[in-house]
């Protein structure tokens, strides 16, 4: 703001304009914004994850595996308390029931969760049961 504009504002509103420094910390910024700032340039930032009760299921690509812990921490921090466990699928699905193997990356080691849909509550161990809300 120009000095002339400040002087006009002071006269018009009978106020004093003083310098102020505003620091916006970690809690202010979104997960997407933080990840774009801390991951290397040109790397595609994970933009979504599957939510199964309190579990966030990530599918971190091979080029981001070196950053999996920081990605999970940011997802956890920005979605807590709704998200209490962040997991990543490891390997390929080889069993007949299509249950992937998971690595817990952040939060508590608790894969037993509840899902509410259409008035019904399902309690399941996501590490043992295949669940995909997109296949309703």
PyMOL CGO cylinders between C-alpha atoms (Angstrom):
from pymol import cmd
from pymol.cgo import CYLINDER

trace = [
    CYLINDER, 0.00, 0.00, 0.00, 1.37, 3.39, -0.92, 0.3, 1, 1, 1, 1, 1, 1,
    CYLINDER, 1.37, 3.39, -0.92, 2.21, 5.99, 1.71, 0.3, 1, 1, 1, 1, 1, 1,
    CYLINDER, 2.21, 5.99, 1.71, -0.42, 8.31, 0.21, 0.3, 1, 1, 1, 1, 1, 1,
    CYLINDER, -0.42, 8.31, 0.21, -3.10, 5.63, 0.60, 0.3, 1, 1, 1, 1, 1, 1,
    CYLINDER, -3.10, 5.63, 0.60, -2.01, 5.00, 4.20, 0.3, 1, 1, 1, 1, 1, 1,
    CYLINDER, -2.01, 5.00, 4.20, -2.17, 8.72, 5.02, 0.3, 1, 1, 1, 1, 1, 1,
    CYLINDER, -2.17, 8.72, 5.02, -5.64, 8.98, 3.48, 0.3, 1, 1, 1, 1, 1, 1,
    CYLINDER, -5.64, 8.98, 3.48, -6.82, 5.97, 5.47, 0.3, 1, 1, 1, 1, 1, 1,
    CYLINDER, -6.82, 5.97, 5.47, -5.46, 7.45, 8.70, 0.3, 1, 1, 1, 1, 1, 1,
    CYLINDER, -5.46, 7.45, 8.70, -7.31, 10.73, 8.14, 0.3, 1, 1, 1, 1, 1, 1,
    CYLINDER, -7.31, 10.73, 8.14, -10.55, 9.19, 6.90, 0.3, 1, 1, 1, 1, 1, 1,
    CYLINDER, -10.55, 9.19, 6.90, -10.91, 6.55, 9.61, 0.3, 1, 1, 1, 1, 1, 1,
    CYLINDER, -10.91, 6.55, 9.61, -8.91, 8.16, 12.40, 0.3, 1, 1, 1, 1, 1, 1,
    CYLINDER, -8.91, 8.16, 12.40, -6.78, 5.03, 12.74, 0.3, 1, 1, 1, 1, 1, 1,
    CYLINDER, -6.78, 5.03, 12.74, -3.14, 4.29, 13.09, 0.3, 1, 1, 1, 1, 1, 1,
    CYLINDER, -3.14, 4.29, 13.09, -1.60, 1.75, 10.75, 0.3, 1, 1, 1, 1, 1, 1,
    CYLINDER, -1.60, 1.75, 10.75, 1.20, -0.27, 12.30, 0.3, 1, 1, 1, 1, 1, 1,
    CYLINDER, 1.20, -0.27, 12.30, 3.40, -2.99, 10.83, 0.3, 1, 1, 1, 1, 1, 1,
    CYLINDER, 3.40, -2.99, 10.83, 2.38, -6.54, 11.69, 0.3, 1, 1, 1, 1, 1, 1,
    CYLINDER, 2.38, -6.54, 11.69, 4.03, -9.82, 10.86, 0.3, 1, 1, 1, 1, 1, 1,
    CYLINDER, 4.03, -9.82, 10.86, 1.71, -12.79, 10.42, 0.3, 1, 1, 1, 1, 1, 1,
    CYLINDER, 1.71, -12.79, 10.42, 3.30, -16.21, 10.56, 0.3, 1, 1, 1, 1, 1, 1,
    CYLINDER, 3.30, -16.21, 10.56, 1.26, -19.03, 9.06, 0.3, 1, 1, 1, 1, 1, 1,
    CYLINDER, 1.26, -19.03, 9.06, 2.42, -22.32, 10.53, 0.3, 1, 1, 1, 1, 1, 1,
    CYLINDER, 2.42, -22.32, 10.53, 1.91, -25.99, 9.72, 0.3, 1, 1, 1, 1, 1, 1,
    CYLINDER, 1.91, -25.99, 9.72, -1.66, -26.08, 11.02, 0.3, 1, 1, 1, 1, 1, 1,
    CYLINDER, -1.66, -26.08, 11.02, -2.75, -23.38, 8.57, 0.3, 1, 1, 1, 1, 1, 1,
    CYLINDER, -2.75, -23.38, 8.57, -1.71, -25.12, 5.34, 0.3, 1, 1, 1, 1, 1, 1,
    CYLINDER, -1.71, -25.12, 5.34, -3.54, -27.99, 3.61, 0.3, 1, 1, 1, 1, 1, 1,
    CYLINDER, -3.54, -27.99, 3.61, -1.93, -31.41, 3.12, 0.3, 1, 1, 1, 1, 1, 1,
    CYLINDER, -1.93, -31.41, 3.12, -1.75, -30.80, -0.63, 0.3, 1, 1, 1, 1, 1, 1,
    CYLINDER, -1.75, -30.80, -0.63, 0.02, -27.46, -0.16, 0.3, 1, 1, 1, 1, 1, 1,
    CYLINDER, 0.02, -27.46, -0.16, 2.54, -28.90, 2.31, 0.3, 1, 1, 1, 1, 1, 1,
    CYLINDER, 2.54, -28.90, 2.31, 3.32, -31.93, 0.15, 0.3, 1, 1, 1, 1, 1, 1,
    CYLINDER, 3.32, -31.93, 0.15, 3.83, -29.73, -2.93, 0.3, 1, 1, 1, 1, 1, 1,
    CYLINDER, 3.83, -29.73, -2.93, 6.36, -27.70, -0.93, 0.3, 1, 1, 1, 1, 1, 1,
    CYLINDER, 6.36, -27.70, -0.93, 8.35, -30.54, 0.60, 0.3, 1, 1, 1, 1, 1, 1,
    CYLINDER, 8.35, -30.54, 0.60, 8.39, -33.15, -2.17, 0.3, 1, 1, 1, 1, 1, 1,
    CYLINDER, 8.39, -33.15, -2.17, 10.85, -32.69, -5.03, 0.3, 1, 1, 1, 1, 1, 1,
    CYLINDER, 10.85, -32.69, -5.03, 9.77, -30.52, -7.96, 0.3, 1, 1, 1, 1, 1, 1,
    CYLINDER, 9.77, -30.52, -7.96, 8.16, -32.46, -10.76, 0.3, 1, 1, 1, 1, 1, 1,
    CYLINDER, 8.16, -32.46, -10.76, 6.95, -35.27, -8.49, 0.3, 1, 1, 1, 1, 1, 1,
    CYLINDER, 6.95, -35.27, -8.49, 3.21, -35.88, -8.64, 0.3, 1, 1, 1, 1, 1, 1,
    CYLINDER, 3.21, -35.88, -8.64, 1.75, -35.24, -5.20, 0.3, 1, 1, 1, 1, 1, 1,
    CYLINDER, 1.75, -35.24, -5.20, -0.68, -37.92, -3.96, 0.3, 1, 1, 1, 1, 1, 1,
    CYLINDER, -0.68, -37.92, -3.96, -4.05, -36.20, -4.11, 0.3, 1, 1, 1, 1, 1, 1,
    CYLINDER, -4.05, -36.20, -4.11, -6.41, -38.78, -2.65, 0.3, 1, 1, 1, 1, 1, 1,
    CYLINDER, -6.41, -38.78, -2.65, -6.69, -41.88, -0.55, 0.3, 1, 1, 1, 1, 1, 1,
    CYLINDER, -6.69, -41.88, -0.55, -9.33, -44.47, 0.27, 0.3, 1, 1, 1, 1, 1, 1,
    CYLINDER, -9.33, -44.47, 0.27, -10.98, -44.03, 3.67, 0.3, 1, 1, 1, 1, 1, 1,
    CYLINDER, -10.98, -44.03, 3.67, -12.15, -47.14, 5.49, 0.3, 1, 1, 1, 1, 1, 1,
    CYLINDER, -12.15, -47.14, 5.49, -13.46, -46.02, 8.87, 0.3, 1, 1, 1, 1, 1, 1,
    CYLINDER, -13.46, -46.02, 8.87, -10.47, -44.50, 10.68, 0.3, 1, 1, 1, 1, 1, 1,
    CYLINDER, -10.47, -44.50, 10.68, -7.96, -46.02, 8.20, 0.3, 1, 1, 1, 1, 1, 1,
    CYLINDER, -7.96, -46.02, 8.20, -6.50, -44.07, 5.27, 0.3, 1, 1, 1, 1, 1, 1,
    CYLINDER, -6.50, -44.07, 5.27, -5.32, -46.43, 2.51, 0.3, 1, 1, 1, 1, 1, 1,
    CYLINDER, -5.32, -46.43, 2.51, -2.64, -44.97, 0.25, 0.3, 1, 1, 1, 1, 1, 1,
    CYLINDER, -2.64, -44.97, 0.25, -1.27, -46.47, -2.95, 0.3, 1, 1, 1, 1, 1, 1,
    CYLINDER, -1.27, -46.47, -2.95, 2.11, -44.76, -3.05, 0.3, 1, 1, 1, 1, 1, 1,
    CYLINDER, 2.11, -44.76, -3.05, 3.81, -45.10, -6.41, 0.3, 1, 1, 1, 1, 1, 1,
    CYLINDER, 3.81, -45.10, -6.41, 7.35, -46.45, -6.69, 0.3, 1, 1, 1, 1, 1, 1,
    CYLINDER, 7.35, -46.45, -6.69, 8.80, -43.01, -7.42, 0.3, 1, 1, 1, 1, 1, 1,
    CYLINDER, 8.80, -43.01, -7.42, 7.39, -41.72, -4.10, 0.3, 1, 1, 1, 1, 1, 1,
    CYLINDER, 7.39, -41.72, -4.10, 8.34, -44.65, -1.85, 0.3, 1, 1, 1, 1, 1, 1,
    CYLINDER, 8.34, -44.65, -1.85, 11.36, -42.77, -0.52, 0.3, 1, 1, 1, 1, 1, 1,
    CYLINDER, 11.36, -42.77, -0.52, 8.91, -40.14, 0.82, 0.3, 1, 1, 1, 1, 1, 1,
    CYLINDER, 8.91, -40.14, 0.82, 6.21, -42.52, 2.11, 0.3, 1, 1, 1, 1, 1, 1,
    CYLINDER, 6.21, -42.52, 2.11, 6.75, -41.68, 5.79, 0.3, 1, 1, 1, 1, 1, 1,
    CYLINDER, 6.75, -41.68, 5.79, 6.50, -37.92, 5.35, 0.3, 1, 1, 1, 1, 1, 1,
    CYLINDER, 6.50, -37.92, 5.35, 3.48, -38.29, 3.04, 0.3, 1, 1, 1, 1, 1, 1,
    CYLINDER, 3.48, -38.29, 3.04, 1.74, -40.49, 5.62, 0.3, 1, 1, 1, 1, 1, 1,
    CYLINDER, 1.74, -40.49, 5.62, 2.60, -38.11, 8.47, 0.3, 1, 1, 1, 1, 1, 1,
    CYLINDER, 2.60, -38.11, 8.47, 1.10, -35.14, 6.63, 0.3, 1, 1, 1, 1, 1, 1,
    CYLINDER, 1.10, -35.14, 6.63, -2.05, -37.11, 5.70, 0.3, 1, 1, 1, 1, 1, 1,
    CYLINDER, -2.05, -37.11, 5.70, -2.37, -38.24, 9.32, 0.3, 1, 1, 1, 1, 1, 1,
    CYLINDER, -2.37, -38.24, 9.32, -1.79, -34.78, 10.80, 0.3, 1, 1, 1, 1, 1, 1,
    CYLINDER, -1.79, -34.78, 10.80, -4.23, -33.04, 8.48, 0.3, 1, 1, 1, 1, 1, 1,
    CYLINDER, -4.23, -33.04, 8.48, -7.04, -35.58, 8.88, 0.3, 1, 1, 1, 1, 1, 1,
    CYLINDER, -7.04, -35.58, 8.88, -6.78, -36.50, 12.58, 0.3, 1, 1, 1, 1, 1, 1,
    CYLINDER, -6.78, -36.50, 12.58, -8.95, -37.47, 14.49, 0.3, 1, 1, 1, 1, 1, 1,
    CYLINDER, -8.95, -37.47, 14.49, -11.07, -38.79, 11.58, 0.3, 1, 1, 1, 1, 1, 1,
    CYLINDER, -11.07, -38.79, 11.58, -8.01, -40.68, 10.30, 0.3, 1, 1, 1, 1, 1, 1,
    CYLINDER, -8.01, -40.68, 10.30, -6.09, -42.55, 13.01, 0.3, 1, 1, 1, 1, 1, 1,
    CYLINDER, -6.09, -42.55, 13.01, -4.12, -45.06, 10.93, 0.3, 1, 1, 1, 1, 1, 1,
    CYLINDER, -4.12, -45.06, 10.93, -2.39, -44.54, 7.57, 0.3, 1, 1, 1, 1, 1, 1,
    CYLINDER, -2.39, -44.54, 7.57, -1.41, -47.60, 5.54, 0.3, 1, 1, 1, 1, 1, 1,
    CYLINDER, -1.41, -47.60, 5.54, 0.21, -48.29, 2.20, 0.3, 1, 1, 1, 1, 1, 1,
    CYLINDER, 0.21, -48.29, 2.20, -0.36, -51.37, 0.07, 0.3, 1, 1, 1, 1, 1, 1,
    CYLINDER, -0.36, -51.37, 0.07, 2.81, -53.40, -0.41, 0.3, 1, 1, 1, 1, 1, 1,
    CYLINDER, 2.81, -53.40, -0.41, 3.41, -55.91, -3.17, 0.3, 1, 1, 1, 1, 1, 1,
    CYLINDER, 3.41, -55.91, -3.17, 0.77, -57.34, -5.44, 0.3, 1, 1, 1, 1, 1, 1,
    CYLINDER, 0.77, -57.34, -5.44, -2.44, -59.08, -4.49, 0.3, 1, 1, 1, 1, 1, 1,
    CYLINDER, -2.44, -59.08, -4.49, -1.94, -62.82, -4.84, 0.3, 1, 1, 1, 1, 1, 1,
    CYLINDER, -1.94, -62.82, -4.84, -4.61, -64.47, -2.70, 0.3, 1, 1, 1, 1, 1, 1,
    CYLINDER, -4.61, -64.47, -2.70, -8.08, -65.54, -3.82, 0.3, 1, 1, 1, 1, 1, 1,
    CYLINDER, -8.08, -65.54, -3.82, -9.87, -63.07, -1.54, 0.3, 1, 1, 1, 1, 1, 1,
    CYLINDER, -9.87, -63.07, -1.54, -8.03, -60.03, -2.96, 0.3, 1, 1, 1, 1, 1, 1,
    CYLINDER, -8.03, -60.03, -2.96, -6.80, -58.89, 0.46, 0.3, 1, 1, 1, 1, 1, 1,
    CYLINDER, -6.80, -58.89, 0.46, -3.65, -56.79, -0.01, 0.3, 1, 1, 1, 1, 1, 1,
    CYLINDER, -3.65, -56.79, -0.01, -0.75, -56.68, 2.42, 0.3, 1, 1, 1, 1, 1, 1,
    CYLINDER, -0.75, -56.68, 2.42, -0.35, -53.35, 4.19, 0.3, 1, 1, 1, 1, 1, 1,
    CYLINDER, -0.35, -53.35, 4.19, 2.42, -51.45, 5.87, 0.3, 1, 1, 1, 1, 1, 1,
    CYLINDER, 2.42, -51.45, 5.87, 1.34, -49.09, 8.66, 0.3, 1, 1, 1, 1, 1, 1,
    CYLINDER, 1.34, -49.09, 8.66, 3.04, -45.76, 8.01, 0.3, 1, 1, 1, 1, 1, 1,
    CYLINDER, 3.04, -45.76, 8.01, 1.50, -43.42, 10.58, 0.3, 1, 1, 1, 1, 1, 1,
    CYLINDER, 1.50, -43.42, 10.58, -0.84, -43.45, 13.56, 0.3, 1, 1, 1, 1, 1, 1,
    CYLINDER, -0.84, -43.45, 13.56, -1.88, -46.37, 15.67, 0.3, 1, 1, 1, 1, 1, 1,
    CYLINDER, -1.88, -46.37, 15.67, -1.40, -50.01, 14.76, 0.3, 1, 1, 1, 1, 1, 1,
    CYLINDER, -1.40, -50.01, 14.76, -5.14, -50.73, 14.57, 0.3, 1, 1, 1, 1, 1, 1,
    CYLINDER, -5.14, -50.73, 14.57, -6.74, -52.08, 11.41, 0.3, 1, 1, 1, 1, 1, 1,
    CYLINDER, -6.74, -52.08, 11.41, -10.04, -52.98, 13.09, 0.3, 1, 1, 1, 1, 1, 1,
    CYLINDER, -10.04, -52.98, 13.09, -12.45, -50.29, 11.97, 0.3, 1, 1, 1, 1, 1, 1,
    CYLINDER, -12.45, -50.29, 11.97, -16.13, -49.51, 11.52, 0.3, 1, 1, 1, 1, 1, 1,
    CYLINDER, -16.13, -49.51, 11.52, -17.85, -48.45, 8.32, 0.3, 1, 1, 1, 1, 1, 1,
    CYLINDER, -17.85, -48.45, 8.32, -21.38, -47.07, 8.29, 0.3, 1, 1, 1, 1, 1, 1,
    CYLINDER, -21.38, -47.07, 8.29, -23.41, -47.33, 5.12, 0.3, 1, 1, 1, 1, 1, 1,
    CYLINDER, -23.41, -47.33, 5.12, -27.15, -47.14, 4.50, 0.3, 1, 1, 1, 1, 1, 1,
    CYLINDER, -27.15, -47.14, 4.50, -27.93, -47.37, 8.20, 0.3, 1, 1, 1, 1, 1, 1,
    CYLINDER, -27.93, -47.37, 8.20, -25.80, -50.46, 8.75, 0.3, 1, 1, 1, 1, 1, 1,
    CYLINDER, -25.80, -50.46, 8.75, -22.52, -50.58, 10.67, 0.3, 1, 1, 1, 1, 1, 1,
    CYLINDER, -22.52, -50.58, 10.67, -19.82, -53.01, 9.57, 0.3, 1, 1, 1, 1, 1, 1,
    CYLINDER, -19.82, -53.01, 9.57, -16.93, -53.80, 11.91, 0.3, 1, 1, 1, 1, 1, 1,
    CYLINDER, -16.93, -53.80, 11.91, -13.98, -55.40, 10.16, 0.3, 1, 1, 1, 1, 1, 1,
    CYLINDER, -13.98, -55.40, 10.16, -10.26, -55.92, 10.28, 0.3, 1, 1, 1, 1, 1, 1,
    CYLINDER, -10.26, -55.92, 10.28, -9.11, -54.14, 7.14, 0.3, 1, 1, 1, 1, 1, 1,
    CYLINDER, -9.11, -54.14, 7.14, -5.88, -56.12, 7.20, 0.3, 1, 1, 1, 1, 1, 1,
    CYLINDER, -5.88, -56.12, 7.20, -7.87, -59.35, 6.77, 0.3, 1, 1, 1, 1, 1, 1,
    CYLINDER, -7.87, -59.35, 6.77, -10.95, -58.31, 4.76, 0.3, 1, 1, 1, 1, 1, 1,
    CYLINDER, -10.95, -58.31, 4.76, -11.14, -56.74, 1.32, 0.3, 1, 1, 1, 1, 1, 1,
    CYLINDER, -11.14, -56.74, 1.32, -13.27, -53.59, 1.35, 0.3, 1, 1, 1, 1, 1, 1,
    CYLINDER, -13.27, -53.59, 1.35, -13.74, -51.08, -1.42, 0.3, 1, 1, 1, 1, 1, 1,
    CYLINDER, -13.74, -51.08, -1.42, -16.46, -48.46, -1.08, 0.3, 1, 1, 1, 1, 1, 1,
    CYLINDER, -16.46, -48.46, -1.08, -16.45, -47.90, -4.85, 0.3, 1, 1, 1, 1, 1, 1,
    CYLINDER, -16.45, -47.90, -4.85, -17.80, -51.42, -5.39, 0.3, 1, 1, 1, 1, 1, 1,
    CYLINDER, -17.80, -51.42, -5.39, -21.08, -50.87, -3.53, 0.3, 1, 1, 1, 1, 1, 1,
]
cmd.load_cgo(trace, "trace")
